[in-house]
């Protein structure tokens, strides 16, 4: 894959600060390469060394007629944004006062994005984020202004058509200023036979006393590969709540890197995955408590069948000065076949002595006695299994306050 950022046709070559950032990221990616089995954070989910050679980056933006985004009526009102084959196609224009949404390119050209772009993590920390920085032209800059409360969610729909295998590098920068409140929903889907690699980076800045609810629904093609990083910085009193749902595809990894930077900042990272054949799902989190009186909570539940592979990695880091902090983490999985596999690595790094922290993981099968009881009441075995699986997942979906959104997320299972 050509990672040259020096050519005249490379976007941003004439913008010095962007050119320097791209080159630094490119050099880091070339030096470090793709993660391997020896890379601790990727040892359960590393990809073949030549994987990127399968994919191309489109020379020209894709344009569609919009019909591919009319797949279903959403059970909630929203402000819609549409990507097609990795290209931004539509931004809602009827935005309320205090809300700004613009394409990444426009925000780069007027330098409004400069204080935020690649400021939530360091170059060299995340290999696919370095690749994204070196190559991304598509994406969004979203700002929810001071004390602005957005009543309707911002719904971002990413759709992929059939065609040549394509690498999509999309960078979104989302800023909530002091006291702002918003909900953002990301929805990834595709034509059944599409073959592509989504490399998504969201940089999210939650200001003082601001609140962001972030949902991600991955319902992608069977041959899709998807790597996403949510890098989040939360200021004093800010709240970030994330919920990710993985349906089956060839490879999916969602990683959350959350820094609770000031007192009373909080984060919730919840999720669910359902794999029935040979898909791979990885939900990884790293929550860093960097100030006193911060709070985090994580619950992820999965159901695996066939030869599926599930991965959960969760780290809670408590800095030395982060006293009176609380961090909780729990992963549970149902493994319904001998061929399915789950790898789980919960971690606590505690450098303060006045904290409350817990982590845990459980793994098992459906209760045979419950299945027998339901069959004895005339319920067919397959129906009984589905009822118990749905009941099992309801614990984590019950954390979603908006019932319409919760049912919409569950509908892909």
C-alpha angles and dihedrals in degrees: 000000000000110000096172111141095176101077122108091238095056110106113248097021088126094050106083099203093047093044090053092049093048093049092048091051093045091051091049092050093048091048097046100032124192120330116267136196087276092058102098098212091048104035093112095041110032118143129224113278095243097043096116092056088073092065138065134203112235113249091206128037116256117240125198137183093240097248092113088066094056095076096122143358110254117232091225137052114252149158105254131220121179134204121184122190089346096308126113108245107168141013122191108249101191093082121158122243112283095033123103125182122175137159116271092243093055092048090051094049094053091039093232090128096049096095090056111031110109091348097115094065137017126256108259096033098094118030099204091044088056089052089048092051092049095050112020118121098149125073146082142274109209123183124183104195131229114300091353116146113198107209098195125051122252103239116202114192118195113191128181126201129202117272141092113353105270137196111216116199108189124175121192123184114197122188126187111189125209113315095358122145127198146148122220122191122193117196122187121190140143149185110285096251098040117130115200148127119233114202105185128179123184117187108196127189116191111193131211111308090353124139130210126182110195124189127183124190117189112192099153140158119288092248096044125124118202130184118177134177123194107193108189133185117191124194130203113318092357121140128208120186120184130184122180127187122195122196117185123293133141094272133356129171124175116185127187120198107184126180116195094201104175140030120296093012113145141189137190120196111187132162151155135211133190119194122175107168127020104316126136123225124182123181110183128177137182114187115186118199102202100165139040123273096025125145137204135175131185132185122170125173128186140185119203134186137162111018096326124147123214126189131189122180119173128174127186113193120192114195120218094257096043096102123167090025126148126206128174130182133176135168125187129181138186111211109196102178139040091239096058121093137197127194117192129182115177113180138189122195107184123179097162128072104212102065142111114223135161138171136176148158134205132187131185150124132266115289108265092206092054090049091049092048092051092047090050087058091056100265114139116242095246091048091048091052092051092049092052093046091051091049090049093054094044090080093067096036087052088071089071110091095197104077094194092055092045092053091046091053092048092049093080092064 
